Amino acid sequence: MHPLLAAFLVIMLTACSPGSKPTALQAGGSVSPSTWQAFLADFVRDDGRVVDTGNQGISHSEGQGYAMLLAVAANDAQSFERIWNWTQNHLPLRAEGLFSWRWSPHTTPAVSDPNNASDGDLLIAWALARASVRWQRDDYRKAAEALARNLREHLVRQSAAGTVLLPGLEGFDHPGGLTINMAYWVFPAFDTMQQLDPSPAWEQLAQNGQRLINEALFGAHQLPADWLLINADGTLQLAPGKEPRFGFEAMRIPLYACWGGVDAPKLYARLQLFWVCEKSPAWIDLKSGEEAPYGLTPGHVAIWKLMQHCLPEAWRENAIPVPDSNKDYYARVLMALSELAANESARP
């Protein structure tokens, strides 16, 4: 083991601890007015549709959930209502009570794939729960409770590798095992899900996720993969048929882990050694070692800076980037979420 990594792991093992669990639903922290107004102007249409400008102008449940979270954090009840209404009206609920994951202005019908995305549903439920507290809305609370229950019943699964979250209802349960995506584990939302839908499954999901993000590390740099396959015997491997990368999916893992107070010393240490500066590659192939021909995006940098809140004082840098003229949807989402997460971790 690299001596720097060994020393860093010793420090991390004593410094990181899971966040305290709230005893009641919380409205959450805040984002600056400039962060929200810039995001609202650039990515949210007047009817409440959140536009992924980097993906042919589509909308998805994940993006609607992100914007709902940010609207609560900005105390913008009117925008929240618009975004929530569009979500209900245009990402029609499946029979299982979950949202379709993708809406496209280029296809007829606009929802051409009725499958859901569990992280989108989780983000929407979390945002509704926070909104129910901030604005005293029982209808939001009831919608959040129903969505949390439906998520648990249909997507939280017992596997040979412990309790897992399926990415969606269809296409992830194979004869040879389960395909999972650790970036769908929105750790800071799990306590809220437990309060909405009391069940030991949520605690089991959080605990097993903490284990997996510390163990499921691959390649020469020992980094998390975008997609994993859980074999029938419980072993983990890079998912066949998916790019074997630490890429734009897995970069959200440290965001949610740090935000949720997850004890992830090995993950943080490996990322500290890989994300050394803005010229570090934006992705790496965990099999071949091929690297992206471009460096970290502003979204990467925001997560890296957020991660300093989870490290010992000597390793911290507290500045969080604020939105600029960059019009990249995904980078701006990650920047805004990192600001919100940093503000929440700074609260007593």
N, C-alpha and C positions, 0 to 999 in steps of 0.2 A: 504493500500500500504506500502511496505517495506520502512522505512525512507531513506535508502541509495538510493533506486530507485527514491523516490520523489525528493530528493535533486539533483540527477543526471539529472533528467528530466528538472528541472528548468534551470540548466546550459546548457543542450543540446539545449533547445528551443531557447536560445539566441545565441548559438555558431555556429549552423549549418545553412548554407544557400545554395541554389542551386548555382552551378558554373556559371560563366559568359558564355554567349553564343557567340561563335565565329561568325564573320561576313563573313568568307570565309572558304573553306575547309582547314584542317590542316593536316600536315604530321604526327603529334603526337610526343611523346617523344621517349626515347631510353631505351634500355637494354644494360647491359654490354656485351662486346665480349665473356666473359667466359660463361655467362648465355646462350647466343644464340648458341655458338659452342658446348657446352655440350648437349643442347636440340637437335640440328641438328644431332649430332653424335649418340645419343641414340634412337631417335624416327623418324627421317626422312630418308626414303630410297633414293637411288640415283635418282630414277625416280620421286621423289616428293611425294610419298605416306607417310602420317603420320600414324604411327602404334601405336595403343592403346595397349600397352604391358600388361595392366591389364585386358583386355577384349578379350582374345583369338586372339590377333593380328589383330583385325578388323580395318577398317578406317571409319571415318564418317565426314560429312560436318562440324560439330562443330570443330573437330580436325584440319581439313584443314584450317578453318578460323582462329583458334588460331595461327597456325604456320605462316600463311600469315601475321597476325598482328605483330608477333614477328620478322619476316624477314624484314618488313618495319622498325621496331624499331631498328634493327641491321644494317640497310642500306645495306642489302644483296639482291641486285636486281636479281642476278642469281638464288639464291635459291627460291626467291619469284616466279619467272617465272616458275621454275620446279614444285613447289607446285600448282600453279594456273593451269598449263597445265594438271597435273594429275587430278585435280578436275574436269575440264571441260571434260576430256576424259573418266573418270571412274565413275563419279557420274552423269549419264546422266540427262540433263535438262528435266523436265517434260513439258507437253504441257503448263502449267502455268508459265514456265520460272523460275522454282525453282529447287534446287538440291535434288536428292535422299539422304536420310540421312545416309545410311549404306552400306558399301562394305565389303564383307568377302572373305578371301582366301579359305574358307572351303566349299563354296556352289557354285552350278552352276544353274543359273547365279550368278555372284558375288553380284549383286544387286538383292536380292530376295524380298525386300520390297521397292516398289517405292515411298513410302510416304516420305515427306520432314520433316525437323526439322527447325522451324522458327528461332531459335537462330543460327543455322549453317548458314542459308542464310543471316541473319543479320550480323554476324561476317565477312562473305566473302565480302559482300557489303561494309562494313566499311573498311576492309583491302584494297580493291581495290581503294576506294576513297582516302585513305591515300597514297597509292602507286602512284596514279595519280599525286599527289602534289609533293611527294619527287623526283620522277623520270620523271616528265613532260610527262606522258603517257596518251594521249587522249583516247586510246582504253580501258584503265583501267577505266577512268572516265565514258565512255559510258556504259560499262558493269555494273558498280556500279549503275548508274542511272536506268538502266533497272531492275536490281534486286530489288532496293528499291521500284520502282513503282509496281512490281509484288507482293512484300511482302504486301504492303499497300492494293492493290486491292483484294488479296485473303485471307489474314490472319489477318488484322486489322479489328476488328468487333465491332459494337455497341451492347452492352448487357444491361441487366437490372441493372448491376453494373457498367456501364460506358464503356468507350472505352477499349478494351482488345486485347491482342495478342494471337491468337490460336497457340498451340504448333506445329500443322501440319495441312495439308489439310484434312486428314481423321482420324476419330475416336475420335474427341473431341467435336463434336456438337451432343448432345443427345436430345431426346424429353423433358427430365426433366431439361436441362440446358447445360452449357458449362464447360468443364474441362480445366483448365489453370495451368500453371507452372510459378510462379513469377521469377524463376531463368532464364527464357528466356527473361526477360526484360533487355536488354543490355543498361542500361541508358546512358552511355557515348557515345553511337552511335546515339542516337535519333536526336541530333542537326545536325549531318552529313546527316542523312536520310532526314531531312527537307530541307537541302540545295540541295540534289540530286533530291528530289521529293517534291517540294513545295506543302504542303497540311496541313490544320489544324489538320488532323488526328494524325500526329506525336506528336504535342504539347499536344493534348488531351490524347494520349497514355501515354506520360511521366507524365502528371499531375495526371491521374487516377492511374498509377502505384505507384506514390509516396503515394497516399492515401491508396492504398491497402496494401502496405508493412508495413504501420503503424497500419492498422486496422485488417488485417488477421493474427492474432496471437492466438495460441491455447495452451491448456494444462496448467498444473500448473505453468510452467515457461513462458508462453505466448511467444511462439516462432513461426516462420513461418513454414509452411508445405511444403513438396516437391510438393504436388499436391493438388489443390483446385477444388471444384465444385461450380459454380455460379448457384444458383437455379433460376427458372423462375421469382421469386419475387425480385431478386437481392441480397438475403442473401447468405452468404458464409459458406461452410462446408468442412470438410476433404473429399477428393474425394473417393467415393466408389470404391472398386476394386484395390486401391493403398495402399501401406504401409503407415500408418498414421504417418509419421516420419518428424521430423526436421533432415534431413540427408544429403546425399552427393549431392543432387540436390540443396536444399535450402541454403546450405552453400555459394553458389555463390551470393546470394541476397545481402549481405553486400559488397561483392567485387564490384559488378556493381553499387550499390547505392553510395558507397564512391567515387568510380572512377568518377561517373557522377555528383558529388556534390549535391546529393539528400538530401532533408531535411527529415531525418528519425530518429528523436530523440528517439522514443519509441523502435524501432528496435535495435538501437545501445545500448541503456541502458539495454535491456533484454539480449542481447548477452554478454555485459560486466559482467553481473551477472551469466551467464551460462558458458562462456568460461573463467574460472578463472585461469586455469593453463593447462599445457600439459597433465595432467592426467584427465581432464574433458572428459566426454564420447563423442565419435565421432558422435553418433546419439542418439536420444531419441524418443520413441514412444509417440506421443502426446495424445493418449487415455489411455494407460495402465501405462505409466511412465517407462516402461522397458528401460534400457540404454544399449548402446554398451558395450561389455566386454573389450574394448580397448580404449585407449585415443585418443587425437587429432593427426591427421597426420601432416606432415610438411606443407601440403597445408592449413589445418586449421590455423596453427600457422602463416603462411604468411598473410592470410586474416586478422587474429586478429591484427597483427602488422600494416598492411595497415590501418585498421580501426582507429588506433590512430591518423592518419592524419585528421580524421573527428571529433576529440574530442578536448575539450579545452586543452590548453598547459599543464596543470598540469597532464593530463591523458596520455600524449603521450610517446611512446617509438619509436624511429625512425629507429632502425635497422631492415632491411628486410633480411630474410634468402637468401642465394645464393645456387644454385644447388650443391649437393654433390654427393656421390656415389649412392644415392637412385635412383633406376631404375623405380620407380612407375610413370607411365605416368601422371595420373591425378594430383598427388601431385606436380609434376614438372611443369605441365601447370599452376597450380594455383600459384606456387612460382614465375614463370616468369611473369605472368600477374600482380601479386601484385607488383613486382619490377617496371614494366612499369607504372602501375597506380600511385605508390608512386613518381616516377620521374616526372610524368606529374603534379601531385598535388603540387609538390615542385617548379614548374616553375612559374615565375611571370605572 
